[in-house]
């Protein structure tokens, strides 16, 4: 039998030079094997073929402001954006009043950024949100405090997209959670209703829901009663997204071991306390990645409101392209819209990853 | 798992049978679907009494103690806990659950809460104790299970033995009248069993009413007032530990003991 003596003074050696630094990184990630080396080389060739021409088109030869010089030029014509920015962003909102939606959006973005940090989630912040949302509403709608009233039919562009998504997503999430709980309920009636709702909504495309809310639904309203078109679209988006959220949350609920329910119940916590304090915090944490997928796709789906003649960001951009002066510059216009959407979605997914890390207690 | 300690004297004498049992189970039956898991269970537990329940797996012992706080519903017979009969009345069930502490085989700590938050959850939401007071109580019991320095950690950072001690402390924070233990050491590494048993023994010394489902026969010998042997969903034999281990009467008990005590 041999006995190994642990020598606490044994030297900690440095790893061999080829496994660290730039060379080490490249060997480990780019050239670790014949197949991967070939792939790396092929990718480099492809990038070399496509990237420089794109940069030349998008930046070097591009026109940024002048409208007329664009025609016949080689590069991108970003003037289509810069010359129509106000219409693309604000739609038909009256020109002199456009500072109002701008201010509302800045308020929203500011609140979102401030709320990123979970340690700041407290009562005053909740009040700040309430006040913020009300003032955003007043800013958009007007008719109060000396602001001229602006009909919601004139709302459009980015504020409309943000309005539909922010309210849509924040209202859909709790509704989805309630539906998921309902589907798990031991009360047969509640369970059946939730299943019917979820399956009905999921079985129908969002477009048809929007269409129903704008065309079919008003037929059933009593005479003289009209519901705002934006509100109807908003409700359709909420109902639609909630059904998907519900199924994702149900998956999270099912992942929680039976023992967690039993431990909570055996302390005497009632159903709602058990759910709120023990089950949902864990279940919702598990489903952050799929929930964010749904929220991101719902955010992009708000562009479908064009079919009921609402002018969201995508639609205002399209309208610009139908102006003879700017016809043919769709690549530039759509790239711009894509960038705006991407920035928002990237923010969401980035934030969700951070949240996941912060909430991870399983070390 | 067997611990071959000498049969020691019980920590305290068995309390006198009185007219006010803390748990009374009368002719209780339970079925899982068609399967008759518990058949005609009768049990009277006096305040301060400590009962160890043993038996082969599938004999219904866990199911029986889970009926006492309604984690399982019985279909026939009566269960009366501290004067309140278990019925479908939710308020009664919640009241009984608050009085009856339960420790599980797999600890079932809440992984998203720190240790101290695990302990204060019940007192704050069920007992409506002010947060500060609940935290003081939590620290008192953590101290008692020798784990106070871990209060700010999360369950995932603790060993199995530590987690089970936290689970015991969590139950104690509710100031229960009865503690139910459902195989509290079965999921532990052998070297951690003792630290949990020590906590349970000190609890016994304070006169807590305990019902323990366990295979730790050493614990049964030194701590229990009564040992119940269950099989086929019935209580086949019950006796004081000394007689139970030295002269088991039922054939099935003899076989069981010979298999686990060699």
Interface residues (C-beta under 8 A of the other chain):
Chain A: X257 X259 X260 X262 X263 X264 X265 X266 X267 X268 X269 X270 X273 X277 X278 X281 X282 X285 X359 X361 X362 X363
Chain B: X69 X71 X90 X94 X95 X97 X98 X100 X101 X102 X104 X106 X108 X109 X110 X111 X112 X121 X122 X125 X126 X154 X155 X156 X157 X170 X171 X174
